[in-house]
Amino acid sequence: MSRHRVLPTVIGALLALTMIAPVAAHDARPAGATDHFPARIDLPDGFQPEGIESQGGRLYAGSLATGAIWQADSRTGAGRYLVAGATGGSAAGLHIDAWGRLWVAGAASQTIKVYALRTGRLLQTYTFPTTGFINDLTITRQAIYATDSVNQQLAVVPLGRGGRLPATTAAHTLALTGDIVYGAGFNANGIVARTGTLILVQSNTGQLFRVDPRTGVARTIDTGGYNVSFGDGLVLRGRILYVIRNQLAIVAVLRLSADLSHAGLVGEITSMGLAFPTTGTIALGRLWVVNARFDVTPTPDTEYWISRLPLAP
């Protein structure tokens, strides 16, 4: 299916969620602070980004419209295409593994692709015919796990010894059970892993869950009444969890308990430079967030960019 036909449906689903009064934006950079890194890194016009990942000082953003991957230098903002876009291609969440490979969630294309990070060469494509929208992914020692925002399941690519890529037939789905219940709109979205446990956010309910990757059983993470509705990408740094809340242009910062059963709000980060942010990554001591601008009708001339934010509210 053409990405240009799928994208309006995606945007419609996102905007159909219950509206919450917006939080007044402010510049999250402390007064008088200086930073030699660019506050904004431009992506190609018309790029339509969704996911972002990093390694060292390099940032990688994926195009929801074409599947292209853009590589940028976080120090200078200079960039180039690592992977060219293609008709029918789509890139949502991204993840770089320990073996120098870039994994790409394929959104409504029902695929997970893996590329050589250094060259951009496609290494393998895994297909999941029963998925609705493969949104984001993460890695454990055993497998790649990706959220399906439409159907109550995870897409799984098991890894062999030493991270060896399996045959395409090894890819499968894992039902999500326990406390999580799917409803209308986008459900499981961002996902990260900590000490062998998966953590995911359910966008339409504003809940966080910890998931056993062996069984798929999900248990609610008690946030003390703080709701992370419109939660999109997740970034984990130790026990600090960043939740990018797309439509509200907020990054919620929470501290997880050691057993991952609770999460307390530390604060919120926002900025005038945010425009429907979807996912984030930490590189060189900064938080970098990609702006999908889902509230704007995309054209070949529409501007898109990555915003630099501080790590603390």
C-alpha positions as CSV (number, residue, x, y, z in Angstrom):
1,M,0.0,0.0,0.0
2,S,1.3,3.5,-0.8
3,R,2.6,5.4,2.2
4,H,0.8,8.5,1.0
5,R,-2.5,6.7,1.5
6,V,-1.5,5.2,4.9
7,L,-0.2,8.3,6.5
8,P,-3.5,10.3,6.6
9,T,-5.0,7.3,8.4
10,V,-2.2,7.3,10.9
11,I,-2.6,11.0,11.5
12,G,-6.3,10.6,11.8
13,A,-5.9,7.9,14.4
14,L,-3.5,10.0,16.4
15,L,-5.7,13.2,16.3
16,A,-8.8,11.2,17.1
17,L,-7.6,10.5,20.6
18,T,-9.2,12.5,23.4
19,M,-7.8,16.0,23.5
20,I,-6.0,17.3,26.5
21,A,-5.4,21.0,27.2
22,P,-2.0,21.9,25.9
23,V,0.8,22.8,28.3
24,A,2.4,26.2,27.8
25,A,5.7,25.7,25.9
26,H,8.9,27.3,27.2
27,D,12.5,27.2,26.3
28,A,13.9,24.2,28.3
29,R,17.4,25.6,28.1
30,P,18.5,27.4,31.4
31,A,18.9,31.2,31.1
32,G,22.5,32.1,30.3
33,A,23.5,28.6,29.3
34,T,25.6,28.0,26.3
35,D,25.8,25.0,24.0
36,H,28.0,24.5,20.9
37,F,25.6,21.9,19.5
38,P,22.9,23.1,17.2
39,A,19.5,23.6,18.8
40,R,17.8,22.4,15.6
41,I,19.0,20.0,12.9
42,D,17.1,20.2,9.7
43,L,16.0,17.1,7.8
44,P,15.3,17.1,4.0
45,D,12.0,18.9,3.1
46,G,9.1,16.5,2.8
47,F,11.0,13.8,4.7
48,Q,8.1,13.0,7.1
49,P,10.2,11.5,10.0
50,E,8.9,9.3,12.8
51,G,11.8,7.4,14.5
52,I,15.3,8.4,15.7
53,E,18.3,6.6,17.0
54,S,22.0,7.5,17.7
55,Q,25.5,6.1,18.0
56,G,28.2,8.3,19.2
57,G,27.6,11.7,17.8
58,R,25.6,10.5,14.8
59,L,21.9,10.7,14.6
60,Y,19.7,8.5,12.4
61,A,16.1,9.5,11.5
62,G,13.7,7.4,9.5
63,S,11.0,8.5,7.0
64,L,7.5,7.2,7.5
65,A,6.7,8.1,3.9
66,T,9.5,6.3,2.1
67,G,11.6,4.2,4.5
68,A,14.6,6.4,3.9
69,I,17.2,6.8,6.7
70,W,18.9,10.1,7.2
71,Q,22.3,10.3,9.0
72,A,23.2,13.6,10.7
73,D,26.1,14.9,12.7
74,S,24.9,16.1,16.1
75,R,27.8,18.6,16.3
76,T,27.4,20.3,13.0
77,G,23.9,19.3,11.7
78,A,25.4,18.1,8.4
79,G,23.7,15.1,7.0
80,R,23.3,12.6,4.2
81,Y,21.1,9.7,3.2
82,L,22.3,6.3,4.6
83,V,19.4,4.5,3.0
84,A,17.4,5.8,0.0
85,G,13.7,5.9,0.2
86,A,11.4,3.8,-2.0
87,T,7.8,3.6,-3.0
88,G,6.0,1.5,-0.5
89,G,8.8,1.8,2.1
90,S,8.2,3.1,5.6
91,A,10.4,3.6,8.7
92,A,9.0,4.1,12.2
93,G,11.0,3.1,15.3
94,L,14.8,2.5,14.9
95,H,17.3,0.6,17.0
96,I,21.0,0.0,16.7
97,D,22.3,-3.2,18.2
98,A,25.7,-4.2,19.5
99,W,26.8,-5.8,16.2
100,G,26.6,-2.6,14.2
101,R,23.2,-3.1,12.7
102,L,20.2,-0.8,12.4
103,W,16.8,-2.3,12.9
104,V,13.8,-0.5,11.4
105,A,10.1,-1.0,12.3
106,G,8.1,-0.9,9.1
107,A,4.8,0.7,10.3
108,A,1.9,-0.5,8.1
109,S,4.3,-2.3,5.7
110,Q,4.2,-5.3,8.1
111,T,8.0,-5.6,8.1
112,I,11.1,-5.3,10.3
113,K,14.2,-4.5,8.3
114,V,17.8,-4.7,9.4
115,Y,20.7,-2.8,7.7
116,A,24.4,-2.6,8.1
117,L,24.9,0.7,10.0
118,R,28.2,1.5,8.3
119,T,27.1,1.1,4.7
120,G,23.3,1.1,4.7
121,R,23.2,-2.3,3.0
122,L,20.0,-4.2,3.6
123,L,20.8,-7.4,5.4
124,Q,17.4,-9.0,5.9
125,T,13.6,-8.3,5.8
126,Y,11.3,-10.0,8.3
127,T,7.6,-10.0,7.4
128,F,4.6,-10.2,9.9
129,P,1.4,-10.8,7.9
130,T,-0.9,-10.5,10.9
131,T,0.4,-7.1,12.2
132,G,-1.5,-3.8,11.8
133,F,1.2,-1.2,12.5
134,I,4.7,-2.1,13.6
135,N,5.6,1.0,15.5
136,D,8.7,0.8,17.6
137,L,11.3,-1.8,18.6
138,T,13.9,-2.7,21.2
139,I,16.4,-5.5,21.8
140,T,17.3,-8.0,24.5
141,R,20.0,-10.6,24.5
142,Q,17.6,-13.0,22.9
143,A,15.5,-11.1,20.4
144,I,14.2,-8.0,18.8
145,Y,10.7,-7.0,20.1
146,A,8.4,-4.6,18.3
147,T,5.1,-3.1,19.2
148,D,2.0,-3.5,17.1
149,S,-0.2,-0.5,17.7
150,V,-3.3,-2.0,16.2
151,N,-3.3,-5.7,17.2
152,Q,-2.6,-6.8,20.8
153,Q,0.7,-8.5,20.2
154,L,4.5,-8.0,19.7
155,A,6.5,-8.8,16.6
156,V,9.5,-10.9,17.5
157,V,12.8,-11.7,15.7
158,P,14.8,-14.2,17.8
159,L,18.6,-13.8,17.6
160,G,21.1,-16.6,17.3
161,R,24.3,-17.1,19.2
162,G,26.5,-13.9,19.0
163,G,23.5,-12.0,17.6
164,R,23.3,-14.1,14.5
165,L,20.4,-13.2,12.2
166,P,17.9,-16.0,12.0
167,A,16.1,-17.2,8.9
168,T,13.0,-15.2,7.9
169,T,10.8,-18.1,8.9
170,A,11.9,-17.6,12.6
171,A,10.0,-14.3,12.9
172,H,6.8,-14.6,14.9
173,T,4.3,-12.7,17.0
174,L,3.7,-12.9,20.8
175,A,0.3,-12.1,22.2
176,L,0.1,-9.4,24.9
177,T,-1.9,-10.5,27.9
178,G,-2.4,-9.5,31.5
179,D,-3.3,-5.9,32.4
180,I,-3.1,-4.3,29.0
181,V,-6.3,-4.0,27.0
182,Y,-6.4,-2.6,23.4
183,G,-9.0,-0.1,22.4
184,A,-9.7,2.3,19.5
185,G,-6.8,4.4,18.2
186,F,-3.1,3.7,18.7
187,N,-2.3,1.4,21.6
188,A,1.2,0.0,22.4
189,N,3.7,2.4,20.9
190,G,7.2,3.1,22.3
191,I,9.2,0.2,23.8
192,V,12.5,-0.2,25.7
193,A,14.2,-3.0,27.6
194,R,15.8,-3.1,31.0
195,T,17.4,-6.1,32.7
196,G,15.4,-8.5,30.6
197,T,12.1,-6.8,31.0
198,L,10.2,-4.8,28.3
199,I,8.6,-1.5,29.1
200,L,6.0,0.0,26.8
201,V,3.6,2.9,26.7
202,Q,-0.1,2.7,25.5
203,S,-0.8,5.9,23.8
204,N,-4.6,6.0,23.9
205,T,-4.8,5.2,27.6
206,G,-1.7,6.9,28.9
207,Q,-0.5,3.9,30.8
208,L,2.9,2.3,31.1
209,F,3.5,-1.5,31.3
210,R,6.3,-3.9,32.1
211,V,6.1,-7.0,30.0
212,D,7.7,-10.4,30.4
213,P,9.3,-11.1,27.0
214,R,8.9,-14.9,27.4
215,T,5.2,-14.9,28.1
216,G,3.9,-11.5,26.8
217,V,2.2,-10.9,30.2
218,A,1.9,-7.2,30.8
219,R,1.6,-5.6,34.3
220,T,0.7,-1.9,34.9
221,I,3.4,0.4,36.1
222,D,2.0,2.6,38.8
223,T,2.7,6.2,37.9
224,G,1.1,7.7,41.0
225,G,-1.8,9.2,39.0
226,Y,0.3,10.8,36.3
227,N,-1.1,10.0,32.9
228,V,1.2,9.7,29.8
229,S,-1.5,10.0,27.2
230,F,-0.2,10.6,23.7
231,G,2.9,8.7,24.8
232,D,4.9,7.8,21.7
233,G,8.7,7.0,21.8
234,L,10.5,6.0,25.0
235,V,14.1,6.7,26.0
236,L,15.7,4.9,28.9
237,R,18.8,6.1,30.8
238,G,19.4,4.0,33.8
239,R,16.2,4.1,35.7
240,I,15.1,7.5,34.2
241,L,12.4,7.0,31.6
242,Y,11.7,9.8,29.0
243,V,8.2,9.6,27.5
244,I,7.7,11.7,24.3
245,R,4.1,12.8,24.4
246,N,3.6,13.7,20.7
247,Q,0.4,15.8,20.4
248,L,1.2,17.8,23.6
249,A,4.8,18.5,22.6
250,I,6.0,17.4,26.1
251,V,8.7,15.0,27.2
252,A,7.7,13.5,30.5
253,V,10.6,12.4,32.8
254,L,9.9,9.6,35.2
255,R,12.1,7.6,37.6
256,L,11.4,3.9,37.7
257,S,11.6,1.8,40.9
258,A,14.1,-1.0,41.0
259,D,11.5,-3.6,40.3
260,L,9.8,-1.5,37.5
261,S,6.5,-1.6,39.3
262,H,6.3,2.1,40.0
263,A,7.4,5.3,38.2
264,G,7.4,8.8,39.8
265,L,7.3,12.0,37.8
266,V,10.5,14.0,37.9
267,G,9.2,16.8,35.6
268,E,8.4,17.7,32.1
269,I,10.6,19.1,29.3
270,T,9.2,21.2,26.5
271,S,10.4,23.8,24.0
272,M,9.0,26.2,21.4
273,G,11.0,24.2,18.9
274,L,8.9,21.1,19.3
275,A,6.2,20.3,16.7
276,F,4.4,17.0,17.3
277,P,7.5,15.2,18.5
278,T,7.4,11.4,18.2
279,T,10.6,9.7,19.4
280,G,13.9,10.6,21.0
281,T,17.5,9.5,21.6
282,I,20.4,10.5,23.9
283,A,23.7,11.4,22.2
284,L,26.7,13.2,23.7
285,G,24.8,14.2,26.9
286,R,21.8,15.7,25.1
287,L,18.3,14.5,24.3
288,W,17.4,14.7,20.6
289,V,13.8,14.6,19.6
290,V,12.4,14.3,16.1
291,N,9.4,16.3,15.0
292,A,6.9,14.5,12.9
293,R,4.4,17.4,12.5
294,F,1.4,15.1,12.1
295,D,-0.8,18.1,12.5
296,V,0.4,19.6,9.2
297,T,-0.6,18.3,5.8
298,P,2.7,17.0,4.3
299,T,4.0,18.4,1.0
300,P,7.3,18.0,-0.7
301,D,8.3,21.4,0.7
302,T,7.2,20.8,4.3
303,E,10.1,21.4,6.8
304,Y,11.0,18.8,9.3
305,W,13.8,18.9,12.0
306,I,15.4,17.3,15.1
307,S,15.3,19.4,18.3
308,R,18.0,19.3,21.0
309,L,16.7,19.3,24.6
310,P,18.4,19.0,28.0
311,L,18.4,15.7,29.9
312,A,16.7,17.2,33.0
313,P,13.5,19.3,33.3
